[in-house]
Amino acid sequence: MNKFLFFATFLFLTSCQGSTLNYGSTLQPWIGQSQERLQQAWGLPHDVYYITPEQKVWTYLEVSSEALNGADNPYSNEVYYPAISMPDFGFPSQPQYTQHYCKTLFTITNYIVTDYSFNGDDCVVNTRE
């Protein structure tokens, strides 16, 4: 049983590592690029943190949400009156959503990208160039 658990854990970790390496490999070419080129490709950063006058960190945040099991609230645009009780016709009263995010940080020194880092459960594929 312990061997099975070890093998299952190993497979899980290597699959996660593979997707992380793919996202990291899409960020690696930005090392050495200009701040201007990064802004042209990625747009304005969500946040900017200044470490020194010459060094700053640009943060990009992507958040997405999707309904669980395709469930959605069909009456989301209706006016809600809590004093009136209506049947829900089998639909959930509150749709349940799952959220995913990816936070990507670029360190910029003297207007040149010098480092990057990222975290989140949705940092698997980057369609930007």
Secondary structure, 3 states (H helix, E strand, C coil): CHHHHHHHHHHHHHHHHHHHHHHHHHHHHHCCCEHHHHHHHHCCCCEEEECCCCEEEEEEEEEEEEEHHHCCCCCCCCCCCCCCCCCCCCCCCCCCEEEEEEEEEEEEECCEEEEEEEECCCCCCCCCC
